[in-house]
Amino acid sequence: MLAVVGLLIFGHTLRCFYADLQCRRGLQAAARGELDGAVSALRAAANADPSCDYYWISLGALQEATMSDATPSYQAAAQANPINAANHAMLASALQGRGAIDAAIRKWQDTVQLDPQWATADNALGVACHQAGRDNEAIAAYQRAIDLDPSYAAVLNNLGNAYLSQGQPALAVSTYRRALVIRPGWPVAEQNLQKALHEVRKNGGKDSSKKHTLRRLRRNGTAKLEKKRSTVLLDREGRLAAPQGEHLVPDERAINWQPVSALPLIGRFIDESLKAVQKAYQDLLPARDRPYVLDDYTVGRVKEVYTTQRDDHWLYEEQLARWRREPLSPAQREEVERLEKQAASLRETLDATLALADELAQGTIEKVLAKSDLEVGLEALLGKYPPRR
């Protein structure tokens, strides 16, 4: 009997060792861009140890990268570790991407139930409900996300969209404006705000569903809360200020640090972000020798986007540092170390891109047009403007 037990333990240990080895090979292949080989290795790892959700999540992330159906892998991950909200979130996202909206909504609801403090999950649930035409549920999900993170501008934009779909343009206007206070100059919210203002003007300044909305809010006992949320406070410098008892920027306790099963997802974000920023930097470089090519808006958008990304970059660094302190498998530790190097490269590239944008801002089309003919002529003689080709 002991011999049989020993053989079973040995067999399980051997399978785990083989699975970890295949996972490591798969992640290494993915880092080299060999996605087909990476998928094969991770599928072997998941089949060898199907109880490990990390293997299934990694496999699903790579399948999505190769435009394959990742839902079976994410389903297996959710079954292997049903209490991990990230597994259900990945499955919900995959279902939503394939148009299975009702199934996606159910999985997002499971995600929110497992992690009720995850504002991103509530936002995603709201988006899915809005796609399904279930705007009341979408609004409720967005409101929960805002309660969790009042500085979440994207949720406010989505909430405004839901109000607009319900024929409540006045509420939509208020919500879009709140998003723009948090994220000034955001083109998406600005365009949506103009649409909502047009609807308000078309209705003669009246909101057809205002009375119904107020009755619903009073019935739910939330009219006072809604009024409070609609109030935006600014400090003396014109920056967003938190009302008494609220924090517009969530402190560390409000951040949803992810379990190690989310390592493939975070890794994909870091890798794709690095590639995108490197490409943006290379695209901007030629403008250094042609100072009249870019306009103020383009340079301003570059600075806005990548300043926000750089300001949020510490979240990646802190998440990786937290994982490093956990008991990791060899493959996981190797991937964390690789991503730390990628994250460092991403920060350096962001800094370089923003420095280049600051330089280019001094020679935009508007800056050149604002100069006198004499100034332009002198600068041309000094070689500051390259000859036309």
ABEGO torsion letter per residue (X at the ends): XAAAAAAAAAAAAAAAAAAAAAAAAAAAAAAAGBAAAAAAAAAAAAAABAABAAAAAAAAAAAAAAGBBAAAAAAAAAAABAABAAAAAAAAAAAAAAGBAAAAAAAAAAAAAABAABAAAAAAAAAAAAAAGBAAAAAAAAAAAAAABAABAAAAAAAAAAAAAAGBAAAAAAAAAAAAAABBGBAAAAAAAAAAAAAAAAAGGBBAAAAAAAAAAAAAGAAAAAAAAABBBBBAAGBBBBBBGBBABBBAAABBBBBAAAAAAAAAAAAAAAAAAAAAAAAAAAAAABAAABBAAAAAAAAAAAAAAAAAAAAAAAAAAAAAABBBBAAAAAAAAAAAAAAAAAAAAAAAAAAAAAAAAAABAAAAAABBAAAAAAAAAAGABBBBX
